[in-house]
Amino acid sequence: MYESDDPRSRLSSTGSAPPPVTRAAPGGGAFSASSYARFYAEAPQVAEGGAKSWYARGANFVVAWSEVEPGTRLDRTGQDDEYVLLIPDAETRAVVTAGNDRQDIPGFTITMIPPGDSSVEITTGGRIVRLFSARTADIAALASNADAYAEPPAHIPPFEYWPDPEGGFRIRSYSLDVPDEEGRFGKIWRSTNFMVNVFQPQIGPRDPAKLSPHHHDDFEQCSLCIGGTYVHHLRWPWTANLADWRDDEHETCGTPSICVIPARVIHTSAAVDPGVNLLVDIFSPPRTDFSNMPGWVLNAADYPMPE
């Protein structure tokens, strides 16, 4: 359910009510549970080498939030697939090395890092986000909500990578400093295993008369709060089986935090802080519906769609 001026009103893959249940979730239920991680209220899973890192996951991905001191280096050895580095603040800088490729990465950027051996050295300190596929077993095991994914969640198909990037894997970095454009929804980039939508800052609370409740048939949404405070509103539709019914959720999450929204659950998020609110939506693998919208994916020329 979108306002007429919302670019998503032109999509055909979302709606205000999910389709009939066709497959039971693990344990016999019709839906999966939501998951929240309030990093600001929890101890880090790893604190060493100048970095404090928090980890939480969804079905196909792991979010790593790190607060790092200058000179901190985060290495990956034998990484099976790409991962994403998001630097949300302009004053934070990094040096990324992957094989023989070495690049200075400014702040306020999103960077795709290729498989194999790599390192991220944070030269000025600050906040960073790394996104890994759930196939990265050592990272997935660190997630604070790992037990929630001991069994596959309902209605999520087996993960498949999107095609390799044009010209092969290498470090690819993109500025987040992209102006709004009429008809485009947010600022979207994709890789072989992720789609990331960085929204423009919301100054003050969202208009409660202009929310956007909708659902996704067969994928999760991860909403990462990197500024301000959001209330995530979730509603599980009723089925004929009373055991499937769940209470609505209205969860307040500050910065930093994530909310993982299950498939087929009606949801919308509302900024409530009087100052600056900033949300990042994460999907794995990339969304086809967003990718089909001309001009929405800002690095589409680098990362082709499946045929």
N, C-alpha and C positions, 0 to 999 in steps of 0.2 A: 504494500500500500504506500505509494509515493505521491508527493505533491506533483502537480503537472510540470513545475519548473525543475524537478529533480532529474538529472540526466539518466538515472536508472529506470525511470518510467518507460524508457524505450526498450528495456531488456525484456526477454520472454522467459527467462529461467527462474524468476523469483515471484513470490506472491504472498498474500496475507494468510493463506491457509494451506498446509501441506497436503499432498495427495494421500489417498488411503494407504494404510500400512500394508506392506507387501512382504516384509521379512522381520522376524523377531530379532531383538538385540540379544547379546549374550545374557544368559540367565532367564530368558523367556520374555523380557520386556519389549515394548515397541520402540523405545527411544533410549538414547544414551544420556548420561548425566553431563552437566556442565562442569567446568573446572576453572578455578581461580588461583592465581598466585600473586600475593601482595608482597613484592620483594622488599618494600620499605618496612614491613612488619615482621620479616623472617630473617633468620641468620643465613649468610651465604653458604652454598654447598661447598664452595672451594674458596679458601683465602690463603694465598701464597704468592711469592714472587712479585709483590707490589700490586696485586689485583684481588679484588673481592668479586666473586661471580655467583650469580643465582641462575638456576636452570629450571625450566618447566616445559612441558611438551603437549603436543596434540597427537593425533593418529600418525601423521606423516612427518612431523617436524619437531625440532627442539629450539626454544628461544633461550639464548644465553645473554643475560644482562650483566655487564661488568663495570665496576668503578675502579679506575686504574691510576697509578702514580706515573709521573714522567719516566720514560725509559723502560716501562714494562713491556715484556715481549711474550706473546702468546703463540706457541708453535703448534702446528699440526704435521704429523708424520704419516705418510701413506694414506692420506685422506682419499676415500673412494670416489667422492663426487664433489661438485661445487658447493661452496658455502658463501653466505652473504655477510658483509660487514656494513653496518649502518652506523654512521657517526652523526648524531642529531644536533651537535653543537658546533658552531662555526669556529670556536677557539681551540677545538681539539684536533690534533693532527696525528698522522700515522705514517709509517713506512711499511709497505706490504711487499714481501718477497715471495715469489713462487718460481721454483726452478732458477733459471737465469734471468728472470724478469724481476725488476725491482722498481717500485714506483712510490713517489711521495704523494700521499693522499691528504688533501685538505679536509677541513671540517665541513659539516653539512653536506655529506655525500653518501651515496650507496655504492658499494663495490662488490663485484662478483669475483670470487677467488677460485682458481681452478683446482681440480683434483691433484693429488700428489703431496709433496712436501711443501709447506708454506709457513710463513710467520707474519704476525702483525705486531709491529713495535709502535707503541703509543708514545710519541715523542714529547707531547705537552701534557699528558694526563687528561682525565675527564671521564665521560660516560660513553660506552660503546655497546652496540648490540650485535651479536652474531647469530645467524640462523643456520642450523644444520638439519639435514634430513634425519629422520628417525632411524635410518639404516646406519648411522654413525653410532655404533653400539656403545662405545665408552662414554660418549656425551649423553645419549639417551638414558643410560643407567643413573646419571646424576640428577635427573629431573625430580623435583619435589613431589610431583604427582605421577611418578612412574607406575605406581600400583594401579592407577585408573586405566592404564593401557596394557594390563597383563593379558587381556583378550581384545581382539579387534572390536572397535565400536560399531554400532549399527549403521547400516546404509552407506558405509564408506567403501568404495570399490578398491581393489588392489592398486597400489601406487605404481605409476608408470612415469618415467622421465619424458620430458619433451625433447625435441631434436637438439643435437649439439649446436653450439653457436656458429655463426658464419665465420669461416677462417680458423676454426678450432678454439680450444680453451686457452684463455689467457686472462690476466688481470684486466678487468673492465670497470672503470669508475665513472660515476655520473653525479653531477651536482644536483642537490635538492632545490636549488634556487630556480624554480620554474614558475612563471606567472600563471595565474588562473586563466582558463580559456573557456568561453561560453560553450556549453554542450559537452564538455569533458568532465569526468567524475574524478576528482582528486588528482594525484600525481603517481602514476603507476609504472613500475618496472617489473620485468620478469627475467628469470633464468631458466635453466633446465628443470629446476625442481621447486621454484618459489615464484609467487607473485606478491609484490609489496606495494601497498597504496599508502602514501604519506599525505595526510590531509593538511590543508592550510590551517593555521591556528584559529581556534574559535575563541573570540574575546567575549568573556562573560557567558552566562548560561544559555543553553539552547532553548529556543522558543518551544514551550511544551505543546503548543498547538500545531507544530510542524515536525512531528516525529515521523519515523519511517519503518513501522513494523513489517517484517518480511521474513522469509525462510529460504534455505538452500536445500535442494532435494538430496544431494549425495556428497556433500563436502562440509568440513568444519570451517569456521571462521575464527581466527585469533585476533583479538583487539588488544593492542599494546598501548598502554597509556604512558606517554613520555612527558606530559605536561598537564598540570591541573588535576581535576577530579571528574570522573564519569560515573553515572549510574547505568548499569547494564540491566535492561528489562528483558526477561525471558519468559516465554509461555509455552508449555507443552500441551498440544491439542489433546482433546479427549478421544479415546477409542471406545469400542464396545466393552473392553475389559477394564473394570475399575482398577485393577492392579497396575495399569499403565499410567494412571492419572498422577500428576505431580502438581505441587503448589507452584504458583508463579514465583519468579525470583526478581528482586529489585536490589541488586548488589552494588554498593558504593565502593569504588576502587580509585585510590589515589595514584601518585607517581613514585616509583615505577610499578607497574602491575600488568598482568594479562588476564583476559577472560577468554576461555575457549568455548565456543558455542557449538553444540552438536548439530548434525544434519537434521532437518525437518522441524527444528524448534524455532518458533516465531520470536524475533528479537529486534531490539533497537537500542541505541546507546545515546545518552543525553549528557552533554557537558553541564556541570553545575557550579564550577568554581567562578568567582567574580572576576578573576584575572584571565590569564592565558591558558587555554586547554588545547592539548594536542594529542591526536590519536593516530596510530598506524595500524592498518589492517593487513593481515598476513594470511596467505593461502598456499597450500601445497598439495598437489602440483598447481601450476597456473590455471586460472579460470579461462574457459573457452569463451564464455559470454562476454566478458570484458575484452578479451583479445579480439573478438569479432567486431568491436566498435572502432571505426576508423579514428586514428589519432589518440586513442586512449592510452595505449602502451607506448611509453616514450622511447624505449630501446627496442622496438619491434624489429627494426632492421638487423639488429645483432642476434636476436633470438627468434628463429622462425617457429611457426605453429606446426603441429602435426598435420600431415596431409589428410 
